[in-house]
Amino acid sequence: MTGFDLASKTHPFYTFASDVTTMPAGFTDVSDLNRYGPEFRHVSGMCAVWFNYPSDNPHVSRYVVSTTLDQRGIDSGEARHYWYKCETWPDVLEAIDTWRKRT
């Protein structure tokens, strides 16, 4: 896998699913030790993908995609967010595709 170096260093015990081989264009690894799992953000700041560690909690999905159509980005407290709980990698790619079509 290329582009996952930071995630591998900050979360060495996280195991990526076999179908996660690359991130879509425009996404950068911004993982850090203070986050629950690896994180990737789009260069626009308007989309993020979080990878969650496996959990028995039914409310914790394998992936979370956060998107906004607001140019201020996902960190803006005023931006409207769309949250997608995803269980499979194709679900993540579909959520990203939906965001791209909206923008």
Steps between C-alpha positions, in 0.01 A plus 500: 500500500626843418401818678436325833843558659385745768201282594730199533731694733234663717273194516729198464235258632233603250449245222361639176248283317643319198292707254641829636805533279492869415309815587308687232675793331540810713509325839796534735594297806462733800499229768633589841542331835220702662231359269315176554616356167656596167358810330516625142382841377432641159722794405189722482439442872142407416517121541662268755515123544556346842598137548368354826653210687275191512239527773223290648299820546223497236513881481863502379535447127818386331538833315353849531491750215432863582424743219386858462414717204616805692827651377604564861563127535405226741672670795269800478254501786249665270524261206222248437637147512390179341607193697519155349552191716652243267565131556678423171760676289263522200258687732778751576575549131128549430473766774801682354350475151169643628689794657691564178178504297348752743798732476 
